[in-house]
Amino acid sequence: MNDTPDSTANSHPSYDKLARHFQKISHFEHFNALGDWDQATMMPMGGAAARGEAMAELALHLHELKTAPMLAEGLAQASREPLTGEQQANLREMRYHYQQATLVPGDLVQAKTLQGYKCENAWREQRKHNDWHGFKPNLEAVIALTREEAQIRADALGIPPYDALLDKFEPGMTTAKLDANFGQLQLWLPNLIQEVTDKQAGEPGVSLNGKFGVQAQQHLARDLMQLLGFDFNQGRQDISSHPFCGGVPGDIRLTTRFDEADFTSALMGIIHETGHARYEQGLPLAWRGQPAGLARSMGIHESQSLFCEMQLGISPAFLAMLQPKIQRHLHYPMTQDELARLYTRVKPGLIRVDADEVTYPCHILLRFEAEKALIDGSLSVADLPDFWSQQMQRLLGINTDGNYRDGCMQDIHWTLGELGYFPSYTLGAMYAAQFRFAMEQTLGPMDELLAQGRLEALFAWLEDKIWSKGCLLTTDELMLGACGEALDGKYLERHLRQRYL
């Protein structure tokens, strides 16, 4: 039997009809992704209103396709057809996507998309001017719609509202599981932060003195992306106010932002987003356009970007590869030791995307607690700045009173109503550490492989164990196949202690 998604065997006509329908959805998702990319990179500000209306209309059309009347009967009939294991996995994912779409009425999807675009576009200027009072009513409207969505999903699934949002990004994840994982994290993380900062207190800092032109940084970024195996024949790199990896597997759109006074943030941002891009470019080609061909979850997605950025990117052996490239493109004399001290300096800071890997989970713990409270109504948007400042003081010893731009306005996610997404970042760090130690059991120490110039061996392991699986496996099955065990946060602690202590 032909095991590909476009099989035309007469033995499973309902499945084949579903496959064609989901291929159509994929085509519209393609242009939806390009609309998002263009809005963040190329679109003039004056086009925001018209673009928002167009994207809301497209979101409604996609919702109608995903909730088409034929799907319920087709899914039921296909489940009785003789399908291969991979086709059954694709059918499982079809059922998940159908369920996710049918839970929410189309008018709410359209309203939330429209309000999200309005909030995001205004946020781009409001954040620059620390304009919390201008931003607050827009965010209140988005949160109100997100609460409505969460309650509708929760009522249909019989689960708590925040769990219903988590399930959109990390299927099967619950607040209880996160509370347990993150609770363990909080038992050792504060002491580790203190131990590392005490150890580094006597080490000389590294400061940058120079102007690093955007064009030179772009050339360095391209060189680095090529080293990491990014396929420029199926993707491109641009500038946006908030770095992201978008597009679709055959047309990846990666963006970053550049600072002429400091090249280091953009450099690690490029490595991070290239990790996302390699995952997308490595998804199973035979299942492209089908649910089984998509990334497994946002936590697994973040594991691939964080593997590149943290496990690989700031390892001594990789920095040895990076140092001559910085010298060549930026003409800036910086030793490998200076690079290592710069990228492994642990210091609590305001900005999540600029945080070191030891303090980074604190930024996610804050957002996780805020999201739960925003959804259950125990925290109002009006009280968010005070909550933020209190939690930053508790977790990192930093006061953010009055600094909205670098506080609760710093992220793009909430402007779009993407609550439930942030936990994926720390889940990703946990997955990434576990993947690294599993990989080393087969390939040997990562730094030795890099010293031998065998970067491709690491990516071959990831392609075999993670990328090529797409959604053919559940998250638990994926972890069992790659690591021989379920997710265990002890590997993140092991990694951080090994690197910093």
C-alpha positions, 0 to 999 in steps of 0.5 A: 500500500502506498504510505504517502499522504496523496495515495489514491488507493480505493481502499481508503476514499474518505481518508484521501478526500480528507488529505486533499482538503487539508492540503487546501488548508495548507495552501491558504496557511502558506499565504497567511504566513507570508502576510504575517511576515510581510506585516512585520518586515515590509508593510508600510504603517499606513497599510495596517488597517487594510491588512488587518481586515484582509488577515481577519477575512483570511482567518475566517476563511481558514476557520470555515475550511477547518470546520467544514461539515464534511470533516466530521463524517469524513473523520469517522469514515476514515477511522474505519478504513485500512490505513497504514501506521503513518496514515493513522497518525495523520488522521489523528492529527487531522482530528486534533486540528478539526477539534481545535477549530470547531471549539471556537465560533468563526465570529470570535476567530475573526474578532480576535484576529482583527483586535490582535492586529490592531493591538500589535500594530499600535504596540510597535509605536506605543512600546517605543514611547513607554505608552502604557496608558495608550496600550492598556485598552488595546490589551484589555480588548485582546485579553477579554476575547482570549478569556472568552475563547479559553472558556469556550474551549474549556467548556467543550473539553471539560478542562480548566480554561488555561489548560485549553489554551496550553493545548493549542501550543503543547498538546497534552500539557496541563497546568498541573504538569507545568506546576510540577515541572516548574515547581521543581525548577524553582527548588534549585534555580534561585540557589544556582543563580546565586552560586554562579553570580558569586563565582563570576563576581571576580571575573573581568567583564567584557565590554564592546567599544565600537560601531557595528554596521547593519550591513556587516552584521547581515553578512556575518549573520548569513555566514553563520546561517550557512555554517548552521546549514540553513538552506537559502534556496528555501528561505531568506533573512530580514529585519523586524522589530521582534525576531521570529521564524515564519513562513512555511517549510519550503519558504522559511522567513527568518528575521532579526533586529540589529543594534549598531552598538552591540552585535552580540544579541543579534548574533545569538538571535540568528542562531536561535531562529536558525534552529527553528528554521532547520527544524521546519526545513527538516520536516518530512517532505512526503507529508508536507501539506498534511497535519502529520508533516507539521512540527510536533509542538511549540515546546519541541520547536523551542527545543530546536532553537534553544539547542542551537543557541544554548547547547551548541551556540555558546559551547566553547568549541562553537565559539572557536568557530564563531570568533574568526567570523566576527573578526572577518566581518566586523573587524573587531578584535575579540578573543575566544575567551572574551566571547565565552565570558560575554555569552556565559555571563549570568546577570539578572536583566529586564529583557527576556530575549536578552537573558542568559540561559540561567536566569531566562527561566525566571522570565517564563515563570513570571509570564506563566503566573501572569497568564494563569491569573489573567485568564482566571480573572484574578489579575486585571490588565490594569494591575499587570504592571504592579504584578510584573514589578513585584514578580521581577523583584521576587525572581530577579531582584529588579524593580520595573516600576514605571518602565512599561517598555522593558516590563510588561510591554516588551513581548509581542505574544500577548498583543496577539492573544497568544496566552499559553505559549510562553511555557513552551520556552522553558519546556524547550530548554528542558527538552534541548538539554535532554536531547543533548545528553541522549545525543552524546550517548550515541555520538560522544561529547559534543565539544569533541565533535565540534573540535573535529568539525563534525557539526553535521553529525549533530544535525543528522541526529536531530534530523533522524530523531526529531525533524523527520518525525514531524507529527507522526509521533506524539510528544511522549513517543518522540521523547521515548524514541530519542531519549528512551524516557519521558521529559525530565527537568533534571537534565537542564539542571545537569547542563547548567551546573556542568557549564557554569559550575 
